[in-house]
Amino acid sequence: MKIIRRNFRFFAFCILSNLLLIIFLGVEGPLVQIDTANYYSAAYNLLKGNGFLIFDGEYLQNAPPLLSFIALPCYAFGIHETSYFWIVQLIAFNATIYFSAQILSLLKVSTPLLGLLFVICFGFSWLHIWSFALSEAVFLPCLLAWIYFLLHSDRRSLYYAILAFCLLALTRYLVWMLLPGLIVPVLLIKGFWRRVVFSILPGILVSAVWWFYNFQVYGKSLGSHQLASKFSFAAFTENLGRWLSEIQNGRFSLNVAFLVYIALVLFIGSFLLVYRAKLKPMHLVYHYLLLGMVVMLPFLLLMQHGLSLTQLPRYFSVLWTPMAISLLLCLDSFKFSLFSKNMLLFFALLLQLTVFYNQGIKHRTNSKNQTLSQLDFSQLQQGLICNLGQDKLSNFPDLVWWHTKWQCKYSPYADEDLISVHYRLGSNRNQTLIWFESKTRMSLMRSDLDWICDKNKKPCFEGQGFKIIEFDSIAY
């Protein structure tokens, strides 16, 4: 009877959480970004026999292929993309709830249901995971599953940990930035290195197969993410200087998540230094496992040339939920009464739900200009695009692909002259430029939008042999 009541409470909790997610996303659902088009166009072309060809005529190399495989049923069964985004998001969200609950149960926290609500709401507070139809939504439950099965000591769980890590390796290259941090639990936890090593070796093999395929077919293993040109200590000092400069100039909006992230890392690290001798062995393993990864990630990110600081919240988003579990374990370690712990969690939930409410408003405001359902070409414009042939260029080629399924080269042309254009794309003077006037896309893809503000000013390639089709503020 107790098991039935527990399962009923968990089922009711899942229903409530899913309703919160639906309210959070609104009728527009998950938003799409450039990377969404990468994954889904690769899936579409894979079914057509064109390999992992993406919307701009290039091939999927900058990201692993799992989300493209997940997207295959969308086109195999003719499901509309906006509906399929919901399906993937809801499955990933419920898998996140399940593995979060399993970890809390394994660690025997004193407030399992209220603690689970805190963990899920904490993840809600940081927008990127559930707001966008991106790979982070798939990565998070796989990461939680890997941690959960690593915490077990039996062989069967090790096999599941291997599977979870293989899925991680095929979802985001970010996993390789987390991996060096595992040296912390390996060195500090006796005998733990065997489970870690055995769980990641097959994932290394799986990634090696993907990289070898890319190299054989396209000549590059990682696309533009070639490691030799990505990491350096000079880039670290430059990025750190840029970030500190933005903070000093009062630009907190894009950096507040990073500030909170660093504060949590310092808090959890300080907590371990003071209380590690009093912690339960399983709690200690979890803290060390998480702390190694969350410390390593910002260090390796800041070592990258050309790091976009606006992307930092997205990079860190997969770690908010595991960090919330760590915070809950910290609370559980204090000798407070159960009533006091529940009250602290209750007030923390009020804060998280306030953030959730504000983020939901922000999401629905942005969605009015950024969802696929808003993209509506007139019949004249659609016919015009579809009759252009293969020589199409656009400042937003993913917009062209979502509606027409035609490949279209990306053309920012901010400073390019005709010689540079011909060097990059060939000297075919019959190419047609499809130009979108949409300031809402400035944060999603760089483009030459200055001329929009001044209607007397035209792009620098105007009159250089291109036929230009202008769309007036087409939404995304």
C-alpha positions in Angstrom: 0.0 0.0 0.0 2.9 2.4 0.8 4.4 1.7 -2.6 1.1 2.5 -4.3 0.8 5.8 -2.4 4.4 6.7 -3.2 3.9 5.9 -6.9 0.6 7.9 -7.0 2.3 10.9 -5.5 5.1 10.7 -8.0 2.6 10.3 -10.9 0.7 13.4 -9.6 4.0 15.3 -9.3 4.8 14.5 -12.9 1.4 15.7 -14.1 1.9 19.0 -12.2 5.4 19.4 -13.5 4.3 18.8 -17.1 1.5 21.4 -16.7 4.1 23.9 -15.5 6.2 23.2 -18.5 3.2 23.6 -20.9 2.3 26.9 -19.1 6.0 28.0 -19.3 6.3 27.4 -23.0 2.8 28.6 -24.0 1.0 27.8 -27.2 4.1 28.5 -29.3 6.1 25.7 -27.7 9.9 25.3 -27.8 11.7 28.0 -29.8 14.0 27.2 -32.7 17.5 28.4 -33.2 20.2 28.0 -35.9 21.3 24.7 -34.4 17.8 23.3 -34.5 17.8 23.7 -38.3 21.2 21.9 -38.3 19.9 18.8 -36.6 16.5 18.7 -38.4 17.8 19.5 -41.9 20.4 16.7 -41.5 17.7 14.3 -40.5 15.6 15.3 -43.5 18.5 14.9 -45.9 19.5 11.6 -44.4 16.1 10.2 -45.2 16.4 11.6 -48.7 19.8 9.8 -49.2 21.9 12.9 -49.1 23.8 12.1 -46.0 24.0 14.6 -43.1 23.5 17.6 -45.4 22.3 20.6 -43.5 20.3 23.7 -44.6 23.2 25.8 -45.9 24.7 23.0 -48.1 27.4 22.0 -45.6 27.5 18.8 -43.6 26.8 18.2 -40.0 30.3 18.2 -38.5 30.2 20.7 -35.7 27.8 18.6 -33.6 27.3 14.8 -33.0 24.4 13.1 -34.8 22.1 11.8 -32.0 19.5 14.6 -32.2 19.4 14.2 -36.0 18.6 10.5 -35.5 15.9 11.4 -32.9 14.4 13.8 -35.5 14.1 11.1 -38.2 10.6 10.0 -37.3 9.4 13.6 -37.7 10.0 13.3 -41.5 9.5 9.5 -41.8 5.9 9.8 -40.5 5.2 13.3 -41.7 4.8 14.9 -38.3 4.9 18.7 -38.3 8.1 20.0 -36.8 6.5 22.2 -34.2 4.5 19.2 -32.9 7.6 17.1 -32.9 9.6 19.6 -30.9 6.9 19.2 -28.2 7.2 15.4 -28.3 11.0 15.4 -27.9 10.8 18.1 -25.2 8.2 16.3 -23.1 10.0 12.9 -23.3 13.3 14.5 -22.3 11.6 16.5 -19.5 10.0 13.5 -17.9 13.2 11.5 -18.2 14.9 14.3 -16.3 12.2 14.1 -13.6 12.6 10.3 -13.4 16.4 10.2 -13.1 16.4 13.2 -10.7 14.0 11.2 -8.5 16.1 8.1 -8.7 19.2 9.9 -7.7 17.4 11.5 -4.7 16.1 8.1 -3.7 19.5 6.5 -4.0 21.0 9.2 -1.9 18.2 8.9 0.7 17.4 12.6 1.1 15.1 13.4 4.0 12.7 15.5 1.8 12.3 13.5 -1.4 9.2 15.0 -3.0 9.7 18.6 -1.9 13.4 18.2 -2.8 12.5 16.9 -6.2 10.2 19.9 -6.8 13.1 22.2 -5.8 15.5 20.4 -8.2 13.1 20.6 -11.1 12.1 24.3 -10.4 15.8 25.2 -10.1 16.3 23.8 -13.6 13.3 25.9 -14.8 14.9 29.1 -13.6 17.6 28.9 -16.2 15.9 29.2 -19.5 17.9 27.4 -22.2 17.1 23.8 -21.4 13.4 23.7 -21.9 12.8 26.9 -23.9 14.6 25.8 -27.1 14.4 22.8 -29.3 18.1 22.0 -28.9 20.4 19.2 -27.9 20.6 20.3 -24.3 17.2 18.9 -23.6 18.4 15.4 -24.6 21.8 15.8 -23.0 20.5 16.5 -19.5 18.5 13.3 -18.8 21.4 11.3 -20.3 23.8 13.1 -17.9 21.6 12.4 -14.9 21.2 8.7 -16.0 25.0 8.4 -16.3 25.6 9.8 -12.8 22.8 7.6 -11.3 24.2 4.4 -12.7 27.8 5.4 -11.8 26.7 5.7 -8.1 25.7 2.1 -8.1 28.3 -0.6 -7.4 26.8 -3.5 -9.4 27.9 -4.7 -12.9 24.4 -4.3 -14.4 24.3 -0.6 -13.6 27.8 -0.2 -15.1 26.4 -1.5 -18.5 23.6 1.2 -18.2 26.2 3.8 -17.4 28.1 2.8 -20.5 25.0 3.2 -22.6 24.2 6.6 -21.0 27.7 7.9 -21.7 27.6 6.7 -25.3 24.4 8.7 -25.7 26.1 11.7 -24.1 29.0 11.5 -26.6 26.6 11.4 -29.5 24.6 14.3 -28.2 27.0 17.2 -27.5 30.8 17.6 -27.7 30.4 19.4 -24.4 30.8 16.1 -22.6 34.5 16.1 -23.5 34.9 19.4 -21.6 33.3 17.8 -18.5 35.4 14.6 -18.8 38.8 16.0 -17.5 37.0 17.0 -14.3 36.5 13.4 -13.5 40.1 13.2 -12.3 38.7 14.7 -9.0 36.5 11.7 -8.0 39.0 9.3 -9.5 41.8 10.5 -7.3 39.7 11.1 -4.1 37.4 8.1 -4.1 39.2 4.7 -3.7 38.5 2.3 -6.5 36.1 4.6 -8.3 38.4 5.0 -11.3 37.5 1.6 -12.6 33.8 2.4 -13.0 34.6 5.8 -14.6 37.1 4.4 -17.1 34.9 1.4 -18.1 31.8 3.7 -18.5 33.6 6.2 -20.8 35.8 3.9 -23.0 32.9 2.7 -25.3 31.8 6.4 -25.6 35.3 7.3 -26.8 35.1 4.5 -29.4 31.6 5.7 -30.6 32.8 9.3 -31.0 36.0 8.0 -32.8 33.8 6.2 -35.3 31.8 9.4 -36.0 34.9 11.5 -36.3 36.5 9.0 -38.6 33.3 9.0 -40.8 33.5 12.8 -41.0 37.2 12.8 -41.9 36.7 10.1 -44.6 33.7 11.8 -46.2 34.2 15.5 -45.6 38.0 15.8 -44.9 37.5 17.2 -41.3 36.7 15.3 -38.1 35.1 18.1 -36.1 34.2 20.7 -38.7 35.2 24.2 -37.5 35.8 22.8 -34.0 39.3 21.7 -34.7 41.0 21.5 -31.3 44.4 22.8 -32.5 42.9 26.2 -33.2 40.3 26.3 -30.4 42.3 26.3 -27.1 45.0 28.4 -25.7 46.0 30.3 -22.5 46.1 33.5 -24.5 42.4 33.0 -25.3 41.7 32.3 -21.6 43.1 35.6 -20.5 41.4 37.5 -23.4 38.0 35.9 -22.6 38.4 36.5 -18.9 39.3 40.1 -19.5 36.3 40.6 -21.8 33.9 39.0 -19.2 35.3 41.1 -16.3 35.1 44.3 -18.5 31.4 43.6 -19.1 30.8 43.1 -15.4 32.6 46.4 -14.6 30.5 48.2 -17.2 27.3 47.0 -15.6 26.3 44.5 -18.3 24.8 41.9 -16.0 22.0 40.7 -18.1 24.1 38.2 -20.1 26.4 37.3 -17.3 24.2 36.9 -14.2 23.9 33.1 -14.9 27.7 32.8 -15.0 28.0 34.8 -11.7 25.4 32.5 -10.0 27.3 29.5 -11.4 30.6 30.6 -10.0 29.0 31.5 -6.6 27.5 28.0 -6.4 30.8 26.3 -7.3 32.5 28.3 -4.5 29.7 27.4 -2.0 29.8 23.7 -2.8 33.6 23.6 -2.7 33.7 25.4 0.6 31.0 23.2 2.0 33.1 20.1 1.1 36.2 21.5 2.7 34.4 22.1 6.0 32.0 19.1 6.2 33.5 16.3 4.1 34.4 14.3 7.1 30.8 14.3 8.3 29.2 13.4 4.9 27.7 10.0 4.0 30.0 8.1 1.6 27.4 8.2 -1.2 26.9 11.9 -0.8 30.6 12.6 -0.9 30.9 10.6 -4.2 28.1 12.6 -5.7 29.6 16.0 -4.6 33.1 15.1 -5.9 31.7 13.8 -9.2 29.8 17.0 -9.8 32.4 19.4 -8.5 35.1 18.1 -10.8 32.9 18.7 -13.9 31.5 22.1 -12.9 35.0 23.4 -12.2 36.5 22.1 -15.4 33.8 23.4 -17.8 34.3 27.2 -17.3 38.1 26.8 -17.4 38.0 24.9 -20.8 35.3 27.2 -22.2 37.3 30.3 -21.4 40.3 28.8 -23.2 38.5 28.9 -26.6 39.3 31.5 -29.3 36.3 33.5 -30.3 34.1 32.5 -27.3 30.7 34.0 -27.5 29.9 35.2 -23.9 26.2 35.3 -24.8 26.3 31.5 -25.2 27.7 30.9 -21.6 24.2 30.4 -20.1 23.5 27.8 -22.7 26.8 25.9 -22.1 26.1 25.8 -18.3 22.4 25.0 -18.6 22.9 21.2 -18.4 24.6 21.5 -15.0 21.9 23.5 -13.1 19.8 20.4 -12.3 22.7 18.3 -11.0 23.9 21.4 -9.0 20.4 21.7 -7.5 20.8 18.1 -6.3 24.1 19.0 -4.7 22.6 22.0 -2.9 19.8 19.7 -1.6 22.4 17.3 -0.3 24.2 20.2 1.4 20.9 21.2 3.2 20.4 17.6 4.2 23.8 17.4 5.8 22.9 20.1 8.4 21.3 19.0 11.6 18.1 20.9 11.1 14.7 19.5 12.0 12.6 18.2 9.1 10.2 21.1 9.6 13.1 23.6 9.2 14.4 21.9 6.1 10.9 21.9 4.6 10.4 25.6 5.3 13.8 26.5 3.8 12.9 24.5 0.7 9.5 26.1 0.6 10.9 29.7 0.6 13.5 28.6 -2.0 10.7 27.3 -4.2 8.8 30.6 -3.9 11.9 32.3 -5.2 12.3 29.8 -8.0 8.7 30.0 -9.0 9.0 33.8 -9.2 11.9 33.5 -11.5 10.0 30.8 -13.4 7.0 33.2 -13.9 9.2 36.0 -15.2 11.2 33.7 -17.5 7.9 32.4 -18.8 6.7 35.9 -19.7 10.0 36.6 -21.4 9.8 33.3 -23.3 6.3 34.0 -24.6 7.3 37.6 -25.6 10.3 36.3 -27.6 8.3 33.5 -29.1 6.1 36.0 -30.9 9.1 36.8 -33.2 11.0 33.5 -33.1 8.8 30.4 -33.5 8.4 28.4 -36.6 4.6 28.8 -36.6 5.1 32.5 -37.2 7.1 31.9 -40.4 4.6 32.5 -43.2 5.7 33.2 -46.8 3.1 34.4 -49.1 2.3 32.2 -52.1 4.1 34.7 -54.4 7.2 34.7 -52.2 7.2 30.9 -51.8 6.8 30.4 -55.6 9.6 32.9 -56.2 12.0 31.1 -53.9 11.2 27.6 -55.2 11.8 28.7 -58.8 15.3 30.1 -58.1 17.3 26.9 -58.7 20.3 25.9 -56.6 22.1 29.3 -56.6 20.4 30.8 -53.6 22.0 32.9 -50.9 20.5 34.4 -47.8 21.4 36.1 -44.6 19.1 33.6 -42.8 19.3 30.4 -44.9 17.6 28.4 -42.1 14.4 30.4 -42.6 14.4 29.5 -46.3 15.0 25.8 -45.4 12.3 25.5 -42.8 9.6 26.5 -45.3 10.9 25.2 -48.6 13.5 22.4 -47.7 16.0 24.0 -50.1 19.7 24.4 -49.4 20.7 28.0 -49.3 24.2 29.4 -48.7 24.8 31.7 -45.8 25.7 35.3 -46.8 26.4 37.9 -44.1 28.2 40.2 -46.5 29.0 42.7 -43.8 32.3 43.7 -45.4 32.6 41.4 -48.4 33.2 42.8 -51.8 32.5 40.9 -55.1 36.0 39.5 -55.2 35.7 38.0 -51.7 32.2 36.6 -52.6 33.5 34.9 -55.7 36.5 33.5 -53.7 34.2 32.1 -51.1 31.2 30.9 -53.1 32.3 30.9 -56.8 31.9 33.3 -59.6 28.3 32.4 -60.7 26.8 35.8 -61.2 23.2 34.3 -61.4 23.1 33.8 -57.7 20.0 35.3 -56.0 20.1 36.8 -52.5 17.1 36.2 -50.3 17.3 39.0 -47.7 15.3 39.0 -44.5 14.6 42.3 -42.7 14.4 41.1 -39.1 16.2 42.7 -36.2 14.9 39.9 -33.9 17.4 37.6 -35.5 20.5 39.7 -34.6 21.0 37.7 -31.4 20.7 34.4 -33.3 22.9 34.8 -36.4 25.3 37.6 -37.3 24.3 39.5 -40.4 24.6 42.9 -42.1 21.6 44.6 -40.7 22.8 48.1 -40.5 21.3 49.1 -43.8 17.8 48.3 -42.4 17.9 51.3 -40.2 18.6 53.6 -43.1 16.3 52.8 -46.0 18.6 54.9 -48.3 21.5 52.6 -47.5 21.8 49.3 -49.3 24.1 46.3 -48.7 27.6 46.6 -50.0 26.9 43.9 -52.6 24.0 45.9 -54.1 24.4 46.2 -57.9 27.2 43.6 -58.0 25.4 41.1 -60.2 23.0 39.7 -57.6 19.2 39.6 -57.8 17.9 40.7 -54.4 14.6 39.5 -53.0 13.7 41.4 -49.8 11.3 40.2 -47.1 9.8 42.7 -44.8 10.4 41.7 -41.2 9.6 38.0 -41.6 9.4 36.5 -38.1 11.1 33.4 -36.9 
